[in-house]
């Protein structure tokens, strides 16, 4: 999940995007490691009335992020921590636009590879020594169109652990 505003204009409401998040973490010690995250988010833009008749175009955003992660609490059945990730985001905003019309003609960001990041917390509940459920809540800033977007992002998923530092 991500809450994203596809335009710097106040006439555009933020969009709720749904998608997926794949993460791999290598722990060098039980409390810290390096994390890589790939995210794909999809939704629709609620465009105000415009001369092109574009009302609800589809959009997508992909993020490739990398950085340190820390487990602050480690117990027998749960763990919690935080991460700070930086990388890139690619926004595709013109999926349902007529030929020859670019997103910026109605006030939406053009398709762009931009700066992306995520900083937030996670919690894990262990179902077994190798399996857990993870909840992540992130502030996910991106930088499209010379402005910053302050997104909230969150995910819930299954963790499969490989190796001996499982707690």
Sine and cosine of phi, psi and omega as CSV:
sin_phi,cos_phi,sin_psi,cos_psi,sin_omega,cos_omega
0.00,0.00,0.61,-0.79,0.13,-0.99
-0.51,-0.86,0.57,-0.82,0.06,-1.00
-0.94,-0.34,0.94,-0.34,-0.23,-0.97
-0.78,-0.63,0.68,-0.73,0.08,-1.00
-0.97,-0.23,0.91,-0.42,-0.09,-1.00
-0.99,0.16,0.14,0.99,-0.04,-1.00
-0.46,-0.89,0.49,-0.87,0.11,-0.99
-0.98,0.19,-0.26,0.97,-0.02,-1.00
-0.95,0.31,0.63,-0.78,0.01,-1.00
-0.95,0.32,-0.26,0.96,-0.02,-1.00
-0.97,0.25,-0.16,0.99,0.01,-1.00
-0.98,-0.19,0.86,-0.52,0.11,-0.99
-0.97,0.23,0.40,-0.92,0.07,-1.00
-0.93,0.38,0.49,-0.87,-0.01,-1.00
-0.96,-0.30,0.57,-0.82,0.13,-0.99
-1.00,-0.05,0.87,-0.50,-0.02,-1.00
-0.95,-0.32,0.63,-0.78,0.07,-1.00
-0.88,-0.48,0.44,-0.90,-0.01,-1.00
0.00,-1.00,-0.63,-0.77,-0.11,-0.99
-0.68,-0.73,0.30,-0.95,0.01,-1.00
-0.57,-0.82,0.89,-0.46,0.09,-1.00
-0.94,-0.34,0.80,-0.60,-0.07,-1.00
-0.74,-0.67,0.65,-0.76,0.13,-0.99
-0.79,-0.62,0.72,-0.70,-0.01,-1.00
-0.78,-0.62,0.73,-0.69,0.13,-0.99
-0.94,-0.33,0.90,-0.44,0.03,-1.00
-1.00,-0.04,0.84,-0.55,0.04,-1.00
-1.00,0.03,-0.39,0.92,0.12,-0.99
-0.63,-0.77,0.30,-0.95,-0.01,-1.00
-0.86,0.52,-0.37,0.93,-0.06,-1.00
-0.96,-0.26,-0.22,0.97,0.00,-1.00
-0.59,-0.80,0.46,-0.89,0.00,-1.00
-0.33,-0.94,-0.08,-1.00,0.05,-1.00
-0.92,-0.40,0.74,-0.68,-0.07,-1.00
-0.89,-0.46,0.64,-0.77,0.15,-0.99
-0.85,-0.53,0.72,-0.69,-0.05,-1.00
-0.73,-0.68,0.71,-0.70,0.11,-0.99
-0.85,-0.53,0.78,-0.63,-0.08,-1.00
-0.77,-0.64,0.63,-0.78,0.09,-1.00
-0.79,-0.61,0.82,-0.57,-0.07,-1.00
-0.79,-0.61,0.64,-0.77,-0.11,-0.99
-0.66,-0.75,0.58,-0.81,0.04,-1.00
-0.08,-1.00,-0.30,-0.95,-0.02,-1.00
-0.81,-0.58,0.49,-0.87,0.06,-1.00
-0.99,-0.12,0.79,-0.61,0.05,-1.00
-1.00,0.03,1.00,0.09,-0.09,-1.00
-0.98,0.18,0.68,-0.74,0.08,-1.00
-0.94,0.34,0.24,-0.97,0.01,-1.00
-0.80,0.60,0.67,-0.75,-0.01,-1.00
-0.55,-0.83,0.23,-0.97,-0.07,-1.00
-0.93,0.36,-0.21,0.98,-0.04,-1.00
-0.99,-0.14,-0.09,1.00,0.00,-1.00
0.96,0.28,0.34,0.94,0.01,-1.00
-1.00,0.10,0.86,-0.52,-0.09,-1.00
-0.89,-0.45,-0.67,0.75,-0.12,-0.99
-0.57,-0.82,0.85,0.52,-0.07,-1.00
-0.94,0.35,0.50,-0.87,0.07,-1.00
-0.97,0.23,0.45,-0.89,0.08,-1.00
-0.59,-0.81,0.29,-0.96,0.10,-1.00
-0.57,-0.82,0.40,-0.92,0.06,-1.00
-0.63,-0.78,0.75,-0.67,0.05,-1.00
-0.87,-0.49,0.67,-0.74,0.02,-1.00
-0.80,-0.60,0.63,-0.78,0.09,-1.00
-0.83,-0.56,0.93,-0.36,-0.16,-0.99
-0.79,-0.62,0.44,-0.90,-0.09,-1.00
-0.46,-0.89,0.65,-0.76,0.07,-1.00
0.21,-0.98,-0.10,-0.99,-0.06,-1.00
-0.98,0.20,0.48,-0.88,0.10,-0.99
-0.72,-0.69,0.57,-0.82,-0.06,-1.00
-0.73,-0.69,0.75,-0.66,0.12,-0.99
-0.99,-0.10,0.93,-0.37,-0.06,-1.00
-1.00,0.07,-0.66,0.75,0.03,-1.00
-0.92,-0.39,0.77,-0.64,0.06,-1.00
-0.72,-0.70,0.90,-0.43,0.03,-1.00
-0.81,-0.59,0.03,-1.00,-0.02,-1.00
-0.89,0.46,-0.60,0.80,-0.09,-1.00
-0.91,-0.41,-0.09,1.00,0.00,-1.00
-0.44,-0.90,0.28,-0.96,0.09,-1.00
-0.53,-0.85,0.39,-0.92,0.05,-1.00
-0.54,-0.84,0.49,-0.87,-0.01,-1.00
-0.18,-0.98,-0.30,-0.95,-0.01,-1.00
-0.56,-0.83,0.30,-0.95,0.05,-1.00
-0.61,-0.79,0.38,-0.93,0.09,-1.00
-0.72,-0.69,0.92,-0.40,-0.11,-0.99
-0.85,-0.53,0.60,-0.80,0.10,-1.00
-0.75,-0.66,0.35,-0.94,0.01,-1.00
0.22,-0.98,-0.72,-0.70,-0.10,-0.99
-0.76,-0.65,0.41,-0.91,0.08,-1.00
-0.74,-0.67,0.64,-0.77,0.10,-0.99
-0.86,-0.51,0.88,-0.48,0.03,-1.00
-0.97,-0.24,0.76,-0.65,0.08,-1.00
-0.90,-0.44,0.94,-0.34,-0.15,-0.99
-0.93,-0.37,-0.01,1.00,-0.14,-0.99
-0.92,-0.38,0.46,0.89,-0.12,-0.99
-0.88,0.48,-0.58,0.81,-0.04,-1.00
-0.90,-0.43,0.42,0.91,-0.01,-1.00
-1.00,0.09,0.59,-0.81,0.08,-1.00
-0.90,0.44,0.42,-0.91,0.04,-1.00
-0.81,0.59,0.75,-0.66,0.05,-1.00
1.00,0.05,-0.06,1.00,0.03,-1.00
-0.96,-0.29,0.83,-0.55,0.01,-1.00
-0.99,-0.14,0.42,-0.91,-0.03,-1.00
-0.83,0.56,-0.59,0.80,-0.06,-1.00
-0.93,0.37,-0.24,0.97,0.05,-1.00
-0.94,0.33,-0.31,0.95,0.10,-0.99
-0.91,-0.41,0.14,0.99,0.07,-1.00
0.99,-0.11,0.17,0.99,0.02,-1.00
-0.99,-0.10,0.46,-0.89,0.06,-1.00
-0.88,0.48,0.57,-0.82,0.14,-0.99
-0.97,0.25,0.35,-0.94,0.08,-1.00
-0.82,0.57,0.69,-0.72,-0.10,-0.99
-0.31,-0.95,0.57,-0.82,0.24,-0.97
-1.00,-0.01,0.83,-0.56,-0.14,-0.99
-0.69,-0.72,0.14,-0.99,0.11,-0.99
-0.91,0.41,0.63,-0.78,0.10,-1.00
-0.63,-0.78,0.45,-0.89,0.01,-1.00
-0.42,-0.91,0.19,-0.98,0.11,-0.99
-0.46,-0.89,0.72,-0.69,0.08,-1.00
-0.69,-0.72,0.81,-0.58,-0.03,-1.00
-0.07,-1.00,-0.25,-0.97,-0.09,-1.00
-0.85,-0.52,0.36,-0.93,0.06,-1.00
-0.64,-0.77,0.41,-0.91,0.11,-0.99
-0.71,-0.70,0.63,-0.78,0.01,-1.00
-0.81,-0.58,0.67,-0.74,0.14,-0.99
-0.90,-0.44,0.85,-0.52,-0.08,-1.00
-0.98,0.18,0.83,-0.55,0.09,-1.00
-1.00,0.03,-0.48,0.88,0.05,-1.00
-0.35,-0.94,0.05,-1.00,0.03,-1.00
-0.87,0.49,-0.41,0.91,-0.04,-1.00
-0.94,-0.34,-0.14,0.99,-0.13,-0.99
-0.78,-0.62,0.69,-0.73,0.01,-1.00
-0.55,-0.83,0.27,-0.96,0.16,-0.99
-0.95,-0.32,0.74,-0.67,-0.03,-1.00
-0.86,-0.51,0.65,-0.76,0.12,-0.99
-0.87,-0.49,0.75,-0.66,0.00,-1.00
-0.82,-0.57,0.69,-0.72,0.13,-0.99
-0.79,-0.61,0.83,-0.56,-0.08,-1.00
-0.77,-0.64,0.54,-0.84,0.36,-0.93
-1.00,0.02,0.81,-0.59,-0.14,-0.99
-0.81,-0.58,0.99,0.14,0.00,-1.00
-0.97,0.24,0.62,-0.78,0.13,-0.99
-0.74,-0.67,0.19,-0.98,-0.08,-1.00
-0.69,-0.72,0.99,0.14,0.07,-1.00
-0.98,-0.22,0.53,-0.85,0.16,-0.99
0.84,0.54,0.60,0.80,0.03,-1.00
0.90,0.43,0.30,0.95,0.08,-1.00
-0.72,-0.69,0.38,-0.93,0.04,-1.00
-1.00,-0.05,0.66,-0.75,0.14,-0.99
-0.95,-0.31,0.78,-0.63,0.01,-1.00
-0.96,-0.28,1.00,0.01,-0.07,-1.00
-1.00,0.02,0.52,-0.86,0.27,-0.96
-0.99,-0.16,0.71,-0.70,0.04,-1.00
-0.73,-0.68,0.57,-0.82,0.03,-1.00
-0.49,-0.87,0.42,-0.91,0.05,-1.00
-0.46,-0.89,0.40,-0.92,0.09,-1.00
-0.75,-0.67,0.72,-0.69,-0.03,-1.00
-0.25,-0.97,-0.04,-1.00,-0.02,-1.00
-0.99,-0.16,0.65,-0.76,0.05,-1.00
-0.92,-0.40,0.76,-0.65,0.14,-0.99
-0.92,-0.40,0.79,-0.61,-0.10,-0.99
-0.97,-0.24,0.71,-0.70,0.06,-1.00
-0.89,-0.45,0.72,-0.69,0.04,-1.00
0.96,-0.26,-0.08,-1.00,-0.14,-0.99
-0.99,-0.12,-0.30,0.95,-0.01,-1.00
-1.00,0.01,0.87,0.49,-0.11,-0.99
-1.00,0.09,-0.16,0.99,-0.01,-1.00
-0.88,-0.48,0.00,0.00,0.00,0.00
